[in-house]
């Protein structure tokens, strides 16, 4: 049995490299100017076969000028909820060098009312974003017929 002292493997450290590659010019990326444009962008990227079936949680990663760097699908759940891991939201935001984020999830039931769980995760992500200087600009709840914006309702 090889001991730690006898092995040189303990000296090896994993190397981490942060790289951002894109094939799309900044001027060609969609720009979010309101909750309505965020809803349009989100809805266009949502699978129409799932929006009324299962709950999904996604994050728009935005540049300093609110251009969309990417849309990150954080989780897919069941008919009444999905898991939101705050660390994964900001891992994606940091990797994309995002300057802001917009969270979004659908309600398969078709209701646009924010639940207490929706309010709680919004508060938690907003605080984490404040600390990391990656502000949460909005949290959008969407259905095929419309959306609810936390920002528009003064809940941010």
Backbone as a chain_set.jsonl record, in Angstrom:
{"seq": "XXXXXXXXXXXXXXXXXXXXXXXXXXXXXXXXXXXXXXXXXXXXXXXXXXXXXXXXXXXXXXXXXXXXXXXXXXXXXXXXXXXXXXXXXXXXXXXXXXXXXXXXXXXXXXXXXXXXXXXXXXXXXXXXXXXXXXXXXXXXXXXXXXXXXXXXXXXX", "coords": {"N": [[0.835, -1.187, 0.0], [0.628, 2.103, -0.957], [1.855, 5.003, 0.54], [0.836, 8.361, 1.384], [2.985, 10.096, 1.685], [4.951, 8.794, 0.245], [4.078, 8.969, -2.298], [3.94, 11.085, -5.151], [1.651, 12.168, -6.041], [0.084, 13.772, -4.385], [1.017, 16.309, -4.697], [-0.034, 17.289, -6.965], [-2.238, 19.569, -8.408], [-5.485, 20.388, -9.379], [-6.105, 22.142, -12.349], [-7.827, 25.077, -13.082], [-9.512, 26.717, -15.59], [-10.939, 29.59, -16.85], [-12.972, 30.294, -19.498], [-14.561, 32.04, -22.117], [-16.428, 31.578, -24.902], [-17.883, 32.615, -27.909], [-19.931, 32.59, -30.813], [-21.47, 34.506, -31.719], [-21.946, 37.846, -32.545], [-21.876, 40.711, -30.373], [-23.732, 42.725, -31.132], [-25.67, 41.274, -32.418], [-27.041, 39.863, -30.563], [-30.054, 39.34, -28.699], [-31.651, 42.056, -27.005], [-32.643, 42.894, -23.759], [-35.112, 44.996, -22.828], [-37.28, 45.406, -21.303], [-39.743, 43.849, -19.133], [-41.513, 42.666, -20.842], [-40.042, 42.174, -23.21], [-38.201, 40.391, -22.155], [-39.921, 38.277, -21.503], [-40.789, 37.557, -24.123], [-38.36, 36.652, -25.248], [-37.713, 34.554, -23.504], [-40.003, 32.873, -23.797], [-39.777, 32.172, -26.491], [-37.66, 30.429, -26.376], [-38.571, 28.346, -24.897], [-39.675, 25.003, -24.529], [-42.515, 24.137, -26.197], [-43.941, 21.816, -25.709], [-43.565, 21.286, -23.08], [-44.208, 23.433, -21.442], [-46.805, 23.609, -20.384], [-46.881, 21.326, -19.001], [-44.717, 20.38, -17.267], [-42.803, 21.882, -14.602], [-40.226, 24.211, -15.151], [-37.061, 25.799, -14.645], [-35.279, 28.606, -15.547], [-32.513, 30.735, -16.503], [-31.738, 33.9, -17.664], [-28.773, 35.146, -18.868], [-27.099, 38.118, -18.755], [-25.4, 40.78, -20.493], [-23.558, 43.822, -19.782], [-24.985, 45.743, -21.169], [-27.475, 44.668, -21.199], [-27.773, 42.687, -23.118], [-28.44, 39.419, -24.29], [-26.451, 36.91, -23.153], [-26.723, 34.248, -22.878], [-29.023, 31.513, -22.307], [-29.734, 29.717, -19.54], [-30.696, 26.571, -18.592], [-31.701, 25.697, -15.617], [-33.122, 23.813, -14.02], [-35.433, 21.034, -14.18], [-38.549, 19.997, -13.136], [-41.363, 18.599, -11.502], [-44.933, 18.542, -11.838], [-45.693, 20.489, -10.067], [-43.512, 21.886, -9.045], [-39.957, 22.722, -8.915], [-36.429, 22.259, -8.342], [-34.259, 24.782, -7.141], [-31.047, 25.698, -7.27], [-29.046, 27.925, -5.873], [-26.291, 28.266, -6.019], [-25.632, 27.092, -8.469], [-26.878, 28.833, -10.243], [-25.289, 31.14, -10.008], [-22.807, 30.091, -10.624], [-23.068, 29.638, -13.354], [-23.558, 32.284, -14.169], [-21.167, 33.578, -13.432], [-19.313, 32.162, -14.996], [-20.128, 32.918, -17.562], [-19.501, 35.519, -17.42], [-21.474, 37.345, -16.748], [-23.297, 40.38, -16.283], [-25.687, 40.806, -15.151], [-28.746, 39.136, -14.203], [-31.761, 37.416, -15.144], [-34.251, 35.625, -13.705], [-36.419, 32.871, -14.419], [-39.417, 30.989, -14.457], [-41.873, 28.531, -15.277], [-45.412, 28.13, -14.776], [-47.146, 25.355, -14.868], [-49.836, 25.081, -14.265], [-51.058, 27.32, -15.2], [-51.613, 29.549, -13.734], [-50.702, 32.845, -12.731], [-49.905, 33.777, -10.317], [-47.586, 34.55, -7.747], [-45.998, 32.272, -5.63], [-45.304, 31.631, -2.108], [-42.89, 30.272, -1.964], [-41.779, 31.083, -4.398], [-41.38, 33.803, -3.852], [-39.569, 33.599, -1.74], [-37.259, 32.355, -2.902], [-36.604, 34.305, -4.722], [-35.87, 36.444, -3.086], [-33.622, 35.305, -1.837], [-31.842, 34.833, -4.021], [-31.579, 37.431, -4.961], [-30.181, 38.634, -2.824], [-27.782, 37.131, -2.863], [-26.87, 37.866, -5.39], [-26.459, 40.583, -4.967], [-24.262, 40.542, -3.244], [-22.338, 39.346, -4.902], [-22.221, 41.194, -6.885], [-23.725, 40.87, -9.173], [-26.507, 41.683, -10.268], [-29.902, 40.671, -9.656], [-32.212, 41.186, -11.97], [-34.844, 40.705, -12.627], [-37.569, 38.477, -11.952], [-39.359, 36.262, -13.645], [-42.484, 34.827, -14.031], [-43.976, 32.549, -16.123], [-46.524, 31.674, -18.499], [-48.28, 30.105, -21.235], [-50.025, 32.069, -21.938], [-49.298, 34.493, -20.807], [-47.414, 36.58, -18.471], [-45.828, 37.16, -15.266], [-44.159, 39.662, -13.647], [-41.744, 40.166, -11.259], [-40.245, 42.493, -10.954], [-41.82, 44.454, -12.239], [-43.953, 44.471, -10.503], [-42.923, 45.62, -8.289], [-41.585, 43.991, -6.496], [-38.943, 43.485, -6.19]], "CA": [[0.0, 0.0, 0.0], [1.431, 3.309, -1.117], [1.47, 6.065, 1.477], [0.776, 9.706, 0.817], [4.333, 10.655, 1.683], [5.743, 8.118, -0.777], [3.512, 9.269, -3.603], [4.021, 12.483, -5.57], [0.328, 12.6, -6.501], [-0.476, 14.794, -3.505], [1.516, 17.61, -5.136], [-0.767, 17.698, -8.159], [-3.418, 20.39, -8.155], [-6.292, 20.537, -10.585], [-6.056, 23.479, -12.93], [-9.116, 25.599, -13.499], [-9.371, 27.779, -16.573], [-12.208, 30.2, -17.225], [-12.955, 30.701, -20.889], [-15.873, 32.34, -22.674], [-16.376, 31.586, -26.357], [-19.175, 32.817, -28.548], [-19.879, 32.768, -32.26], [-22.45, 35.547, -32.026], [-21.476, 39.202, -32.256], [-22.721, 41.385, -29.38], [-24.824, 43.479, -31.758], [-26.673, 40.336, -32.918], [-27.726, 39.243, -29.426], [-31.258, 40.072, -28.308], [-31.478, 42.967, -25.88], [-33.792, 42.969, -22.866], [-35.386, 46.394, -22.48], [-38.448, 45.42, -20.414], [-40.214, 42.504, -18.794], [-42.188, 42.127, -22.033], [-39.035, 41.598, -24.111], [-37.665, 39.207, -21.468], [-40.935, 37.236, -21.702], [-40.732, 37.111, -25.516], [-37.121, 35.892, -25.438], [-37.86, 33.312, -22.747], [-41.034, 32.036, -24.401], [-39.277, 31.635, -27.761], [-36.718, 29.356, -26.086], [-39.216, 27.322, -24.067], [-40.243, 23.888, -25.267], [-43.974, 24.234, -26.087], [-44.479, 20.546, -25.23], [-43.333, 21.17, -21.641], [-44.604, 24.617, -20.689], [-48.046, 23.34, -19.652], [-46.788, 19.964, -18.493], [-43.818, 20.309, -16.116], [-42.186, 23.154, -14.236], [-38.809, 24.357, -15.461], [-36.472, 27.036, -14.142], [-34.217, 29.049, -16.455], [-31.891, 32.008, -16.166], [-31.133, 34.681, -18.746], [-27.5, 35.743, -18.49], [-27.072, 39.374, -19.5], [-24.216, 41.635, -20.528], [-23.727, 45.138, -19.166], [-26.003, 46.465, -21.939], [-28.661, 43.809, -21.172], [-27.823, 41.762, -24.247], [-28.482, 38.051, -23.787], [-25.254, 36.1, -23.359], [-27.171, 32.867, -22.956], [-30.152, 31.091, -21.49], [-29.299, 28.535, -18.809], [-31.775, 25.775, -18.013], [-31.206, 25.28, -14.308], [-33.735, 22.571, -13.543], [-36.744, 20.566, -14.625], [-39.156, 19.294, -12.006], [-42.627, 17.922, -11.726], [-46.055, 19.395, -12.221], [-45.935, 21.56, -9.093], [-42.305, 22.541, -8.546], [-38.633, 22.303, -9.352], [-35.375, 22.644, -7.406], [-33.449, 25.922, -7.552], [-29.774, 25.727, -6.558], [-28.499, 29.271, -6.047], [-24.885, 28.165, -6.415], [-25.554, 26.81, -9.904], [-27.239, 30.074, -10.945], [-24.149, 32.048, -10.051], [-21.718, 29.425, -11.338], [-23.3, 29.947, -14.769], [-23.404, 33.735, -14.357], [-19.741, 33.898, -13.358], [-18.632, 31.577, -16.158], [-20.481, 33.722, -18.736], [-19.127, 36.902, -17.11], [-22.718, 38.105, -16.82], [-23.404, 41.578, -15.451], [-27.004, 40.767, -14.54], [-29.511, 37.926, -14.524], [-33.216, 37.379, -15.014], [-34.721, 34.263, -13.442], [-37.751, 32.608, -14.971], [-39.96, 29.637, -14.389], [-43.252, 28.44, -15.751], [-46.426, 27.498, -13.936], [-47.975, 24.504, -15.728], [-51.248, 25.262, -13.92], [-51.571, 28.481, -15.917], [-51.775, 30.689, -12.84], [-49.557, 33.755, -12.719], [-49.666, 34.241, -8.95], [-46.323, 34.133, -7.145], [-46.151, 31.533, -4.379], [-44.346, 32.022, -1.074], [-41.605, 29.697, -2.382], [-41.271, 31.976, -5.448], [-40.908, 35.023, -3.175], [-38.39, 33.255, -0.928], [-36.077, 32.143, -3.745], [-36.276, 35.609, -5.307], [-35.146, 37.187, -2.045], [-32.333, 34.643, -1.64], [-30.998, 35.09, -5.193], [-31.305, 38.872, -4.973], [-29.128, 38.891, -1.841], [-26.539, 36.548, -3.38], [-26.459, 38.724, -6.501], [-25.94, 41.837, -4.406], [-22.923, 40.257, -2.722], [-21.444, 39.051, -6.033], [-22.324, 42.304, -7.838], [-24.435, 40.399, -10.363], [-27.873, 41.914, -9.794], [-31.108, 40.02, -10.155], [-32.983, 42.267, -12.577], [-36.262, 40.35, -12.619], [-37.974, 37.073, -11.852], [-40.546, 36.191, -14.49], [-43.276, 33.599, -14.041], [-44.643, 32.596, -17.415], [-47.432, 30.655, -19.024], [-48.452, 30.349, -22.673], [-50.897, 33.221, -22.13], [-48.812, 35.746, -20.24], [-46.314, 36.514, -17.517], [-45.835, 37.967, -14.058], [-42.818, 40.189, -13.427], [-41.478, 40.655, -9.914], [-39.781, 43.882, -11.063], [-42.974, 45.314, -12.554], [-44.836, 44.52, -9.342], [-42.205, 46.232, -7.166], [-41.215, 42.96, -5.533], [-37.486, 43.356, -6.147]], "C": [[0.875, 1.243, 0.0], [0.938, 4.384, -0.154], [1.485, 7.402, 0.769], [2.166, 10.308, 0.706], [5.184, 10.062, 0.569], [5.262, 8.447, -2.192], [3.669, 10.758, -3.913], [2.673, 13.022, -6.028], [-0.268, 13.712, -5.647], [-0.048, 16.193, -3.92], [0.733, 18.155, -6.326], [-2.024, 18.449, -7.753], [-4.182, 20.517, -9.462], [-6.228, 21.979, -11.059], [-7.446, 23.868, -13.398], [-8.853, 26.759, -14.447], [-10.759, 28.29, -16.93], [-12.09, 30.755, -18.627], [-14.384, 30.988, -21.326], [-15.717, 32.44, -24.179], [-17.787, 31.795, -26.892], [-18.967, 33.012, -30.04], [-20.814, 33.898, -32.687], [-21.894, 36.906, -31.627], [-22.413, 39.864, -31.25], [-23.917, 42.121, -29.988], [-25.947, 42.579, -32.271], [-27.452, 39.645, -31.8], [-28.979, 40.029, -29.094], [-30.99, 40.916, -27.068], [-32.776, 43.024, -25.072], [-33.966, 44.427, -22.454], [-36.568, 46.518, -21.523], [-38.805, 43.98, -20.055], [-40.889, 41.849, -19.995], [-41.179, 41.517, -23.003], [-38.39, 40.374, -23.471], [-38.625, 38.034, -21.669], [-40.88, 36.688, -23.128], [-39.511, 36.23, -25.771], [-37.229, 34.537, -24.739], [-38.846, 32.363, -23.409], [-40.553, 31.415, -25.706], [-38.302, 30.481, -27.548], [-37.297, 28.228, -25.252], [-39.796, 26.228, -24.948], [-41.763, 23.934, -25.109], [-44.629, 22.944, -25.591], [-44.351, 20.404, -23.711], [-43.935, 22.305, -20.826], [-45.897, 24.42, -19.887], [-48.045, 21.962, -18.993], [-45.954, 19.857, -17.217], [-43.179, 21.667, -15.859], [-40.697, 23.117, -14.536], [-38.334, 25.719, -14.956], [-35.283, 27.385, -15.033], [-33.694, 30.406, -16.016], [-31.355, 32.646, -17.445], [-29.884, 35.34, -18.193], [-27.292, 36.962, -19.376], [-25.739, 40.102, -19.407], [-24.529, 42.958, -19.837], [-24.82, 45.949, -19.867], [-27.302, 45.655, -22.072], [-28.859, 43.0, -22.446], [-27.712, 40.348, -23.693], [-27.204, 37.305, -24.17], [-25.63, 34.626, -23.515], [-28.387, 32.643, -22.086], [-29.758, 29.759, -20.868], [-30.511, 27.829, -18.217], [-31.252, 25.16, -16.726], [-31.8, 23.953, -13.863], [-35.078, 22.305, -14.196], [-37.306, 19.728, -13.499], [-40.403, 18.541, -12.398], [-43.71, 18.919, -12.091], [-46.254, 20.571, -11.275], [-44.681, 22.232, -8.554], [-41.044, 21.988, -9.157], [-37.605, 22.854, -8.372], [-34.558, 23.802, -7.985], [-32.204, 25.957, -6.672], [-29.097, 27.063, -6.857], [-27.046, 29.217, -6.512], [-24.745, 27.915, -7.907], [-25.943, 28.032, -10.74], [-26.009, 30.952, -11.102], [-22.894, 31.409, -10.634], [-21.844, 29.731, -12.828], [-23.072, 31.427, -15.045], [-21.926, 34.137, -14.339], [-18.991, 33.367, -14.573], [-18.905, 32.397, -17.43], [-20.062, 35.181, -18.579], [-20.336, 37.834, -17.225], [-22.672, 39.298, -15.872], [-24.748, 41.662, -14.756], [-27.706, 39.493, -14.957], [-31.005, 38.192, -14.396], [-33.594, 35.915, -14.821], [-36.098, 34.099, -14.055], [-38.139, 31.172, -14.704], [-41.405, 29.677, -14.842], [-44.139, 27.844, -14.676], [-47.327, 26.678, -14.85], [-49.473, 24.66, -15.465], [-51.883, 26.418, -14.678], [-51.776, 29.697, -15.038], [-50.514, 31.545, -12.824], [-49.271, 34.318, -11.329], [-48.34, 33.693, -8.426], [-46.591, 33.439, -5.814], [-45.16, 32.071, -3.347], [-42.961, 31.48, -1.42], [-40.969, 30.551, -3.475], [-40.683, 33.242, -4.826], [-39.611, 34.753, -2.399], [-37.144, 33.078, -1.783], [-35.65, 33.452, -4.41], [-35.45, 36.426, -4.313], [-33.733, 36.633, -1.856], [-31.366, 34.942, -2.792], [-30.644, 36.574, -5.284], [-30.164, 39.205, -4.019], [-27.778, 38.342, -2.316], [-25.997, 37.398, -4.527], [-25.884, 40.043, -6.027], [-24.505, 41.64, -3.927], [-21.928, 40.053, -3.857], [-21.402, 40.162, -7.083], [-22.815, 41.838, -9.205], [-25.916, 40.528, -10.016], [-28.926, 41.042, -10.466], [-32.008, 41.133, -10.662], [-34.481, 41.984, -12.59], [-36.399, 38.856, -12.353], [-39.314, 37.015, -12.566], [-41.195, 34.82, -14.34], [-44.055, 33.622, -15.345], [-45.553, 31.408, -17.661], [-47.542, 30.933, -20.519], [-49.264, 31.613, -22.927], [-50.378, 34.537, -21.561], [-47.704, 35.529, -19.236], [-46.585, 37.419, -16.322], [-44.395, 38.388, -13.821], [-42.681, 40.712, -12.001], [-41.039, 42.117, -9.957], [-40.938, 44.822, -11.312], [-43.892, 45.484, -11.355], [-44.161, 45.122, -8.116], [-41.757, 45.247, -6.101], [-39.713, 42.657, -5.524], [-36.964, 44.541, -5.408]], "O": [[1.749, 1.408, 0.851], [-0.262, 4.636, -0.055], [2.071, 7.553, -0.303], [2.476, 10.969, -0.286], [6.042, 10.745, 0.01], [5.98, 8.219, -3.166], [3.541, 11.594, -3.018], [2.558, 14.2, -6.367], [-1.053, 14.516, -6.148], [-0.689, 17.17, -3.532], [0.826, 19.339, -6.652], [-2.771, 18.02, -6.874], [-3.592, 20.73, -10.521], [-6.29, 22.914, -10.26], [-8.147, 23.08, -14.032], [-8.075, 27.663, -14.146], [-11.648, 27.509, -17.27], [-11.222, 31.58, -18.914], [-15.31, 30.268, -20.951], [-14.969, 33.279, -24.68], [-18.752, 31.222, -26.388], [-17.941, 33.539, -30.47], [-20.931, 34.204, -33.873], [-21.428, 37.09, -30.503], [-23.617, 39.609, -31.269], [-25.001, 42.129, -29.404], [-27.052, 43.055, -32.531], [-28.414, 38.924, -32.064], [-28.981, 41.256, -29.194], [-30.205, 40.538, -26.198], [-33.862, 43.182, -25.629], [-33.092, 45.017, -21.819], [-36.833, 47.597, -20.994], [-38.246, 43.028, -20.598], [-40.846, 40.628, -20.151], [-41.433, 40.45, -23.562], [-38.064, 39.415, -24.17], [-38.191, 36.922, -21.97], [-40.92, 35.473, -23.319], [-39.61, 35.193, -26.426], [-36.88, 33.504, -25.311], [-38.557, 31.176, -23.566], [-40.879, 30.266, -26.004], [-38.131, 29.644, -28.435], [-36.601, 27.264, -24.934], [-40.351, 26.515, -26.009], [-42.261, 23.785, -23.993], [-45.759, 22.977, -25.102], [-44.954, 19.509, -23.119], [-44.149, 22.147, -19.624], [-46.055, 25.011, -18.819], [-49.069, 21.496, -18.494], [-46.412, 19.316, -16.211], [-43.032, 22.487, -16.764], [-40.0, 22.149, -14.229], [-39.115, 26.666, -14.856], [-34.392, 26.563, -15.247], [-34.343, 31.127, -15.259], [-30.618, 32.02, -18.207], [-29.934, 36.015, -17.165], [-27.307, 36.856, -20.603], [-25.047, 40.049, -18.389], [-25.646, 43.173, -19.366], [-25.502, 46.752, -19.23], [-28.122, 45.925, -22.949], [-29.987, 42.668, -22.808], [-26.973, 40.107, -22.738], [-26.915, 37.099, -25.349], [-24.943, 33.863, -24.195], [-28.735, 33.47, -21.243], [-29.483, 28.791, -21.576], [-31.261, 28.414, -17.436], [-30.458, 24.219, -16.749], [-31.083, 23.071, -13.388], [-35.754, 23.208, -14.689], [-36.625, 18.851, -12.967], [-40.489, 17.935, -13.466], [-43.427, 20.007, -12.593], [-46.912, 21.547, -11.634], [-44.786, 23.083, -7.672], [-41.043, 20.949, -9.817], [-37.884, 23.812, -7.651], [-34.211, 23.8, -9.166], [-32.294, 26.213, -5.471], [-28.631, 27.293, -7.973], [-26.624, 30.046, -7.318], [-23.845, 28.46, -8.547], [-25.397, 28.241, -11.823], [-25.722, 31.447, -12.191], [-22.003, 32.123, -11.094], [-20.854, 30.047, -13.488], [-22.456, 31.783, -16.05], [-21.495, 34.954, -15.153], [-18.127, 34.053, -15.118], [-18.021, 32.551, -18.273], [-20.244, 35.985, -19.493], [-20.235, 38.953, -17.728], [-22.079, 39.229, -14.795], [-24.938, 42.492, -13.867], [-27.322, 38.845, -15.931], [-31.445, 39.066, -13.649], [-33.296, 35.07, -15.665], [-36.85, 35.064, -14.195], [-37.307, 30.265, -14.721], [-42.067, 30.714, -14.795], [-43.67, 27.142, -13.781], [-48.182, 27.237, -15.538], [-50.288, 24.398, -16.35], [-53.107, 26.492, -14.788], [-52.085, 30.775, -15.544], [-49.399, 31.028, -12.894], [-48.471, 35.243, -11.19], [-48.011, 32.525, -8.635], [-47.324, 33.959, -4.972], [-44.284, 32.871, -3.676], [-41.96, 32.16, -1.192], [-39.751, 30.729, -3.486], [-39.613, 33.698, -5.228], [-38.688, 35.567, -2.401], [-36.08, 33.59, -1.436], [-34.461, 33.676, -4.632], [-34.442, 37.027, -4.684], [-32.771, 37.39, -1.73], [-30.202, 35.267, -2.558], [-29.521, 36.924, -5.649], [-29.273, 39.979, -4.37], [-26.753, 39.011, -2.186], [-24.79, 37.621, -4.618], [-24.934, 40.563, -6.613], [-23.639, 42.478, -4.179], [-20.797, 40.533, -3.783], [-20.644, 40.084, -8.05], [-22.385, 42.336, -10.245], [-26.517, 39.576, -9.519], [-28.852, 40.726, -11.654], [-32.512, 41.934, -9.875], [-35.293, 42.909, -12.568], [-35.452, 38.087, -12.516], [-40.283, 37.644, -12.141], [-40.543, 33.789, -14.5], [-44.728, 34.608, -15.645], [-45.377, 30.318, -17.117], [-46.957, 31.897, -21.014], [-49.2, 32.175, -24.02], [-50.965, 35.59, -21.812], [-47.125, 34.446, -19.15], [-47.438, 38.306, -16.359], [-43.501, 37.542, -13.797], [-43.424, 41.602, -11.589], [-41.42, 42.9, -9.087], [-41.038, 45.871, -10.676], [-44.537, 46.522, -11.204], [-44.742, 45.141, -7.031], [-41.57, 45.618, -4.942], [-39.276, 41.68, -4.916], [-35.753, 44.674, -5.231]]}, "num_chains": 1, "name": "protein.A"}
